[in-house]
């Protein structure tokens, strides 16, 4: 079985893990109602996507 000959240094380990950080999702604002939404998704407030109505949204109870 293969066994490492030397211990992995902190810098080598950190370099390997440089891309493992968690990033926040991109947030944009709806062009119609200015509600913050995730990119490429239908606005839950007005039901529009890219300036076109996609679904009807019922008023809150």
C-alpha positions in Angstrom: 0.0 0.0 0.0 1.3 3.5 -0.9 2.3 5.6 2.1 3.4 9.3 1.8 7.1 9.7 2.5 6.8 13.3 3.8 4.1 15.2 5.6 2.0 17.6 3.4 3.0 21.1 4.3 0.5 23.8 5.3 1.1 25.8 2.2 0.6 22.9 -0.2 -2.5 21.9 1.6 -3.8 25.4 1.5 -3.0 25.8 -2.2 -5.0 22.6 -2.9 -8.0 23.9 -0.9 -8.0 27.4 -2.4 -11.1 26.7 -4.4 -13.2 25.0 -1.7 -14.5 28.2 -0.1 -18.3 28.6 -0.1 -19.5 31.6 -2.0 -22.8 33.5 -1.7 -25.3 33.1 -4.6 -25.6 36.0 -7.0 -28.5 38.2 -6.3 -30.1 40.6 -8.7 -33.2 42.7 -8.6 -36.4 42.1 -10.6 -36.7 44.6 -13.4 -40.4 45.0 -12.7 -40.9 45.1 -9.0 -37.2 45.5 -7.7 -37.5 42.5 -5.4 -34.1 40.8 -4.8 -34.1 37.3 -6.5 -31.5 34.7 -7.6 -30.4 34.9 -11.1 -32.3 32.9 -13.8 -35.4 32.4 -11.7 -39.0 33.6 -11.8 -39.8 36.5 -9.5 -42.0 35.1 -6.7 -43.6 38.6 -6.2 -44.8 39.4 -9.7 -44.3 36.2 -11.7 -42.2 37.7 -14.4 -39.0 36.3 -16.0 -36.9 38.5 -18.3 -39.7 41.1 -18.7 -42.4 38.6 -19.7 -45.3 37.2 -17.5 -44.6 33.5 -16.9 -47.0 32.6 -14.1 -49.9 34.3 -12.2 -49.3 35.2 -8.6 -52.2 35.2 -6.2 -52.4 38.1 -3.7 -51.4 37.4 -0.2 -54.0 36.3 2.3 
